[in-house]
Amino acid sequence: MTTEFMNMAQETLNMFMFLAVELTILYIVISYAVGVLQEYVSKEKVQALLASKNGRGYFIAAALGVITPFCSCSTIPFLKGLFKAQAGFGPTIVFLLSSPLLNPIIIGILAFTFSVQLAIFYFVIAMAASISAGVLLEKLGFEKYVKPEVFEEEKRACGSSCSTKAKQSPVVIGKPNRWVKIWHSTWKDFKQTLPYLLVGISVGAIIYGFVPTELIVKYAGENKWYAIPIAAVIGIPLYIRASAIIPLSAGLVKKGMAMGSVMALIIGSAGASLTEVILLRSIFKKQMIAAFLTVVLGMAMTAGYLYSIAL
């Protein structure tokens, strides 16, 4: 094997280990935190704040996305919590889109690396597109493409017969420890999600290790009409945290990548990742996943073309 291949393989392995550890910790911590919130915040309160019928619910969801700056994968456990709390479908989708995109860290790094003008442009586009997408998908009835089990509460393993016996012969037991109960629910959910997580991380790490930046510049950096769509598409499987994709983009600009393409690459990478899409299969049916990808790609391309025209 050549030295170059070995270096790529080592980078792939390092990225896999890094993402596996980081996303596992984030997923468990966030899932547990959501469980704790559900103990103290009633479903009625969540429904009132994030109701689809209440127009401000969409803006509250976007604001929630800003103050919970998760990466695209870390958003998933919080998303499940909102569905279980029966929050409005539209506002929940707004949160799914806005949480990774409106990360204050991204805005700050964009302003520092490129310009304040670009950071403001990015924020306005991401905010407007997230809210618009939530409203549109709600109006089009895409809620039916959420898997029914996502809305279900944890049930006793023994089923209805157990509950019948419990009614006939009640047994007084000590109050269960709520923290242990939340942990069991968190661990069960994580085990169900783990296969999706590992597949997504593996593919993302391979792309990271074996796809050279020169290839990205070649097909997404030239000042041609197809450069922006290619950059948007490349951003999704190229799973790199937004705080890392922006410095990488600065290097790509120095190699000749157009700023419109950079904008599309950043939104594509921050808004969705292959790992997130695989994880979303545990929540959404394929029609909703297709709609989600369409929204992110559309947002990325729109931002790229608008930036090329206006700035």
Beta strands, then each sheet from edge to edge (+ up, - down):
end
